[in-house]
Amino acid sequence: MTDFASPHEVANPAFLGDWDLLCDDREAGRLRACVSGQLSRLRLVRLTDDLSVVAGELAANAIRYGGGPVRATLLLTPSRDAGAGLRLEVDDAGPGFDVDRVVATWEDAEAMYERCSGRGLLIVSQLCRAWGSEWRGSRHVVWAEVGLEPEAADEGASLC
C-alpha cells in the first residue's frame, strides 16, 4: 500500500540530477529518457522501468495541469524506517490538488473505466512505496519514491 508520508521526514537527501522541462507534451518523454540515462549511469538499471513510467506521469500532469516553469529533481533518500530510496520530485506553478480527493476517485472502478484520463497517479501509487503532494513557497511539488533494495542495484552500483 502506498504511504502518503511527508517528504520532510527524509533526512539529508542526496542530489542525483535535475531537469528543466518546457510546457510541451513531448517533455514527458524527454524526462523518461533523462531519468533512464541517470539510472544507467548509477548502475540502477533494474529501477528504470518503474521510475521512467513515474517520471512520465508526473511530468505529463505538471505540464498539462500545472504550468511552467516545470522542474524535475532526482534524489537519493536515506530513511531509517523504509531503507534507502530514489525520490523524483516534479514542481510546477499550478494550483495543486487534494491527494485524498484524487485517491477517492479511484474507488469507483466503473467511472474510472469510462474516463479517458485520471489513471496516471493511480499507476504511480502502484509503482512507488510512497507518493504525495505539497507546497514549497509558491511551487506545487508532486513527489514519488521507489525503494532502493540491495538487490535492486546492479553489480558494481555506486551512488557516491
C-alpha atoms as one frame of an Amber mdcrd trajectory, in Angstrom:
protein
   0.000   0.000   0.000   1.225   3.473  -0.804   2.238   5.729   2.043   1.468
   9.447   1.809   4.388  10.434   4.060   5.748  13.933   4.083   8.988  14.290
   2.126  10.298  16.329   5.052  10.574  13.092   7.054  13.566  12.116   4.916
  16.853  13.178   6.435  19.574  14.625   4.196  18.569  13.550   0.686  21.443
  13.411  -1.824  21.030  15.231  -5.130  21.332  12.957  -8.186  20.078  15.185
 -11.012  17.574  17.791 -12.139  15.937  18.813 -15.379  14.007  21.878 -16.524
  11.016  20.985 -18.681   9.243  23.052 -21.294   5.445  23.197 -21.295   5.270
  20.793 -24.224   3.701  17.313 -24.145   6.892  15.811 -25.605   8.814  16.766
 -22.463   7.361  13.821 -20.526   9.186  11.515 -22.928  12.373  13.546 -22.600
  12.216  13.260 -18.808  11.717   9.488 -19.070  14.884   9.317 -21.200  16.836
  11.562 -18.807  15.835   9.505 -15.760  16.671   6.264 -17.602  20.084   7.636
 -18.549  20.809   8.733 -15.000  19.791   5.331 -13.600  22.029   3.645 -16.162
  24.987   5.841 -15.133  24.299   4.941 -11.495  24.058   1.254 -12.441  20.479
   1.070 -11.224  19.024  -0.233 -14.478  16.591  -2.545 -12.648  14.688   0.534
 -11.434  14.467   2.090 -14.902  11.085   0.740 -15.992   9.173   1.794 -12.893
  10.854   5.146 -12.351  10.608   6.045 -16.048   6.854   5.459 -16.019   6.566
   7.524 -12.836   8.649  10.317 -14.388   6.445  10.406 -17.470   3.223  10.523
 -15.463   4.388  13.245 -13.077   5.823  15.354 -15.907   2.684  14.992 -18.054
   0.489  16.095 -15.157   2.704  19.076 -14.327   2.798  20.192 -17.953  -0.921
  19.658 -18.585  -2.384  20.933 -15.316   0.350  22.870 -13.549   2.040  25.230
 -15.896   5.581  26.376 -16.184   8.197  26.545 -15.312   8.371  22.810 -14.560
  11.401  21.205 -12.913  12.142  17.586 -12.027  14.667  16.549  -9.376  16.003
  13.078  -8.578  17.220  12.429  -5.028  18.677   9.546  -3.039  16.679   9.412
   0.178  18.171   7.587   3.141  15.472   6.502   5.548  15.778   4.677   8.846
  12.377   3.052   8.570  11.929   2.169   4.912  15.527   1.877   3.718  17.118
   3.980   1.012  15.058   5.093  -1.926  15.040   7.203  -5.043  12.665  10.162
  -4.928  11.537  12.005  -8.024  10.043  15.436  -7.400   8.294  17.454 -10.102
   7.350  21.009  -9.282   5.216  23.497 -11.209   3.414  26.798 -10.826  -0.078
  25.304 -10.881  -2.929  25.270  -8.395  -2.128  21.836  -6.964  -4.649  19.199
  -5.921  -6.018  17.392  -2.903  -4.358  13.952  -2.673  -7.274  12.471  -0.686
  -9.747  13.638  -3.338  -7.664  12.082  -6.120  -7.406   8.775  -4.252 -11.184
   8.792  -3.633 -11.825   8.868  -7.408 -10.064   5.501  -7.730 -12.775   3.775
  -5.707 -15.375   3.942  -8.496 -13.941   1.423 -10.961 -16.788   1.795 -13.451
 -16.446   5.577 -13.642 -12.677   5.249 -13.949 -13.073   2.785 -16.802 -15.230
   5.257 -18.738 -12.909   8.260 -18.252 -10.186   8.932 -20.790  -7.803  10.264
 -18.154  -7.194  10.140 -14.427  -5.174   6.968 -14.111  -1.642   8.393 -14.006
  -1.386   8.882 -10.255  -3.043   5.514  -9.690  -0.224   3.962 -11.722   2.322
   5.989  -9.723   0.763   4.755  -6.482   1.161   1.139  -7.590   4.789   1.517
  -8.673   6.037   3.510  -5.681   6.370   2.868  -1.983   5.220   6.426  -1.259
   3.996   9.486  -3.111   2.397  12.790  -2.263   1.914  16.456  -2.938   2.965
  19.577  -1.045   3.614  23.271  -1.382   7.072  24.795  -1.180   6.600  28.519
  -1.275   4.614  29.249  -4.428   5.581  25.946  -6.077   3.411  22.830  -6.148
   5.550  19.695  -5.737   4.424  16.149  -6.512   6.889  13.511  -5.391   7.155
   9.750  -5.691   9.643   7.369  -4.140  10.740   3.870  -5.112  12.665   1.633
  -2.755  16.338   1.037  -3.328  16.536  -2.538  -2.159  20.008  -4.102  -2.070
  19.014  -6.500  -4.850  17.761  -3.581  -6.950  21.264  -2.276  -7.501  23.136
  -3.768 -10.408  26.508  -5.315  -9.662  29.055  -2.584  -9.004  26.453   0.150
  -8.454  27.688   3.140  -6.550  25.816   6.277  -5.608  28.935   8.062  -4.398
